[in-house]
Amino acid sequence: MKKSKFISLALALALGTSLSVPTFAANSVSGPGSLSTEVDLNAAAATFSVAVPTRLTIDIAADGTVTTANNAAIVNNSNGPVKVSAISVQPKNGWALAAWGKDFRGTPTGTKEFTMQINEAAVDESGSVQMAEDQVIRGGDRLALNYAADAAVQAHAVSEEIAEIIITVDWDESATTASESPEAEAEANDTIAFTLDGVSYQAEPGMTWMDWFKSGYNTSGFSKTTPVYDSDLSPINLSDVIEEGVTYIHAVPMHSGGSNN
């Protein structure tokens, strides 16, 4: 409560002082000529805000079918770009990591062992994710956190926390950070740009929605099971080709005039 009051008082003070007329030192000349004035920038340190899911689930059916979440993402709520420089997995509660791709059909039942792959990068036995390069997330954008997993067969039902994923993020201050618009970036990459739910994305010319959902261009991890509509709320088919510059909506539109049940 005290903290909130302090913020309110500080804001009121700032508003009050802003009503006064500022005075500046002046440069002057006594005859025709040129004058110069300095430009000063007073910028507060930007707020760093990145969010990740509180947990990821791995569901294994009795027949061995593995299901993982398809909408997990790292969300950059900051105004500037951030980078994901490292991802690691730390097993917990007696579980151990095996190399991605291990065939568990010969592993003794009940062995507490699992494998993982994150954003198509294998997780090794030490828990390191072999990222090819830092993943940059533009301000206000998100990076899909796609993952796959498998585990040894369990004789009894199991529901427990088996690991913790550590994601290292920081401001992206590299000279190669793209400050261009998504449209300019698309032109440079020989791709097209379109908008989905207010966010710009890229696609290859002639790419269908089905192909885009399964591609790396789907950086937000959208699911193909949710309908897509154009700006006129006309439904889009998975076989339709994505059109450049079009604004799409990835949501079920509201209908009036009664229930659809």
N, C-alpha and C positions, 0 to 999 in steps of 0.2 A: 504494500500500500504506500509506504514511504517513497519507494522508487517511482511509482506512477505519479505521485504528487510532484516529485522533483522534475520529472519530464514535463508535466503540465506547466509548472512555474517557469521553467527554462524557455518553453515555447512562447508563453505570454510575454516574457521579457524580450525575446527576439522580435516579436510582433510590435511591442511597444517602442523599442529603440528604432525599428525600421521606419517609424513615422517621422523621425527627425530628418531635417534636410542636411545631407552630407556636405562637408566643405573640402575642397581639394586645393593643393598648391597649384599655381598656374605658371605655365611657360608663356612668355610674351615676347613680342618684337615691337620695335618702335617705327617700323616701316614695312613696305611690301617684302614678302619673303616666305620661307617655309617654317612650319612649326612641327614639332614631334611630341608625341605623348606615349608613355609606356603602357603596356597592357599587362595587368597582374591577374594571375589565376589563383583563387583560393578554393581548393577542392578537398573535401573530406575523404578519408580512406573509405573505399567502397565496401559495402557489406558483402561478406562471403557467405553464401547460403547454398548448400548442396544437400539433397535428400536421397536416401536409398530405402528400399523396402526394409521393414523391421525383420522379416524372415522370408526365406524361400522354402517352398515345399517340394518334396519328392514323393510321389505316390506310386507304389508298386502293387499291382493287382496280383491275385492268386495265380494267374497264368503267366506272370512275369512281365506283363505290360507296364512300362514306365511312363508316367505322366508328370510333366513339370509345368509351371506357370508360363504363360505366353505373353504376359503384359507387364513384366517387371522392367524397371528402368532406373537409371541414375538421372535425377532431375536437377538441372542447374537453375536455381532461383535467383542467381546473381545477375547483375546487369552486364557483366563482362564475361569473356570466355574463360573456362577452367579446363584443366587437363586431368585425365586419369592416368597416372604414371605407373601404377602397380596394382595388381590384384593377387591376393593369396588366400589359401584355404587352410584353416587350422582345425583338424579333427578334434572331437570332444567325446567324453563319456566312453572311452575305451575303443572308439572306432579308429580305423586307419585307412589311409589312402592307397589305392593301387593305381598303376599306370592306366591312363585312359585307353579303352579298347580291350581291357582284360575280359576273357571269357570265364564267367563265374560258374559254368555248368559243372566243372570239376572241383570247385571249391567246397570244402566241408560245410554242411548245413549249419547255420548259426554263426558263421564267421562274421565278425563285425568289421567288414571291409567294404569300401565303396569307391567309385570312380566319378570324376566330373569333367565337364568341358564347359567353358564360359566364353561366350561370343566367338565360338568356333576355335578357341585356343585350348589345347589340352592342359589339364592340371596334372603335374607330375607327382611322384610319391612324396616329395618334400612339401607339397602344397603350393608351389609356385605356378603362376599362370604365364605361359610363354607368349607375352604380347609382342607383336612385331614392332610397334611404336606406340607413343603416347596417344590416347584417344582424346581429342579436343571436343568440348561441348560448348556451343555458342551460348551467350547469355539468354536466359529464358527458354532454352531448348532442353532436350533430353537425349540420353543414349540408352538404347535398348539393352537390357541385361538378359540376353538369351542364354540358357544353360541346359545341359543334358546330363544325365546321371544314370548310374546302374549300381547295384549292390548284390552281395551274396544272398542266396536264398535263406530265409529265416523260417524255422519250424513253427514258431509262435508269432502272433501278431506283435509288431513293434511300432511304438509311437514315441519317439524321443528326439532330442536335439543331437545331431551327429557331428556338426561342424559349425565354424564361424568363418564368414568371408570378410576379409579385411580389404577395403578399397582405399587407396591413397589418392587424394585429389589436392590440387593446388591451382593458383592462378596460372593461366597460360600467358607467359610473357615472351614467347618466342617470336622472332621476326617473321616467321612464316604463318603466324595466325591470320586466318582469313578475315579481313574486315570488310570484304566486299559483300554485296547483297547476295542472297541465294541465287538470284537470277544471273548475276555476273559470274558467280562460281560455276553455275550449270553450263553457261556458255563456254567457259574455259575448259571444262571437263567433257565437252561434247555430249552433254545431257540436257534434259528439259527440266523446267521448274514448274511446280504447281503448289497449291495451298490446300492443306487438309486440317480442318479444325483450327484455322487461324495460324498455322505454322507452315513455313515453306519447306518443301522436300524436293528431291531430285529423282529422276527416273530416266531410263534409256529410251530414246525415240522408238515408238512402236511397242513399248512394254505394256502388257496387260496387267490388270489389277491382281490377278492370281500370281503372276510372276513377281510383281512388286512386293506383295505381302511376304513372299518367301525370300526376298533378296536383302542384301545389306543396305539398300536405300531406305528400308523400313526401320529407321533408327529409333522409333518410339515403340516398337514391338506391337503394332496394331495386329489384331486377329482378323483373318479372312471371314470368320463366322459372323461378324457384325456388319450390317449393311452399310453401303456407302451411297451418298446422294449428291447430286450436283447442286448448283446454287438455286435451281428451280424446284428442289426436293424431288427430282425424278430419280428413281433407283438406278444404280449402276450394277451391271453384271460383272462377275469375275473375269469374263472373257473380253470385256470392253477394253479398248486401248486408252491409256491415260492421256489426256489432252493438255498441252502446254498452256500455262497461264490461267487455268480454270481453278475456281475455288470450289472445293468439295467439302462435304460434311460427313463425318464418320460417327453417326448417331441415328437413333430411331426418331423420326420427326413426330411431333405431337399432332394428334388428330382431334377434331371436334365432332360433336354430333352423336355422342353415345359411346358405349364400350365396344371394344373389339373382341371381347371374350366370346 
